Amino acid sequence: MKKQLRIVICGGGNAVHVLVPVIKETSGAWVGVLAPYSDEAARISSGASENGITVEYNEREVTARPDMVTSLAEEVIPEADIVLFALPAFAHGPMIGLVAPFLKKGAWLGAMPSRSGFEFYAQSTHVRDKEIVLFGLQTLPWACRIIEYGKRVTVLGEKNSVTVGACPAGKAPEVALTLQELIGIRLKPAGSMLSISLGNVGQIIHPGIMYGLFKEEEETTYHEENVPLFYQGISKETAGMLGHMSQEIVNVAKYLSKKCSSLQLQDVISLQDWILQSYEGKIADTSTLFSCFVTNQAYAGLQAPTIKVGGKCRANLRSRYLTEDVPFGLVVTKGIAGMCGLPTPTIDQVLATTSRWMDAEYYIDGKAVGRDIGKTRHPVNFGITKLEQLFPRAT
Ligand code: NAD
């Protein structure tokens, strides 16, 4: 008989609410929740105590109760076969600090989504010494929102398939197959975790569109119904800029592939190819990157993130589209491009403005020496300053 897997999901937000019932229903695995943030463990326990957590998706409902909910890593991590972070990237570091000392040897530790640079944790002491398999999904398979905390969540959209990378790279097919059996969504193994880092399209789309929509419009206020559409509100000029950002990243992948023949980076594809793959059948006009955004049915109606100011709406320049996708996306990619000696002029332009908006300082005169660089996953924070140091983690 196959051993029942013990999965621990870390976090307490939208994704965790989906994962508990989906994994229980799809696989029957033992599912624990580690929610150390604020009073979330108590709130999930109390919300789910009656009927469990219900997820509304694919025109049906699935309800299940987590097998354990705790705020203490030592209560749940030591027995875990798979530890899954369903958290914004800025919470990964603190969460690794909490769980790593309690991981059993050979456990799998991954993030959904991993954003960029998750593989660099492979070198943290506990992870390295315990032969932990790290993995990361390129995106969250669902767009989802909690309806009632601890009780009910809705899935607004589901991806057809998601790419997953692992470190060591050769573990990706096994990880993809195992996770696929847990969540019931097709997972494609990536050639390396570095390809997930560079191929993180959130780093292009989110800061790039924020820049395109709000550069020199920072103070503009809108009536709620007039807030610009995020994806479908882009201009041709912004689409062109996103294309340049994408090309700069593809150039890095091409350079690295030439430098190290065993490095698998074929998953780092252009933004337009990624949209075409991810939203097949949902785009009315696939001819240009611009038309892929503005005629993509999956993007319909989604507005830009704003804050309320005196009854009107203004761009939210501290939105997660920036606080997650700049320090755990563009800054990492620029760091890798820098090690290759490759220029990233469009990414630099977006970085300069979005950093100013967040009152963050990452780069000074093109050098990663700003006061906030330590809060990012720039490779230098993991002692990686040369390409040779990058390859052992990536192959
Ligand atoms: P969420 O905002 O619902 O979850 C946030 C959770 O993270 C909190 O509940 C808390 O448990 C934890 N957290 C936040 N700040 C923390 C901190 N400083 N320290 C420790 N823990 C902290 O997030 P989500 O919507 O579940 O998204 C999870 C990830 O998936 C994010 O990377 C997000 O960008 C990505 N994503 C989400 C969606 C979606 O539709 N929800 C879609 C695509 C990608």
Residues whose N, C-alpha, C, O or C-beta is under 5 A from the ligand:
A	BS01	NAD	G11 G12 G13 N14 A15 V16 Y37 A86 L87 P88 A89 A91 P94 M112 P113 L140 W142 A143 C144
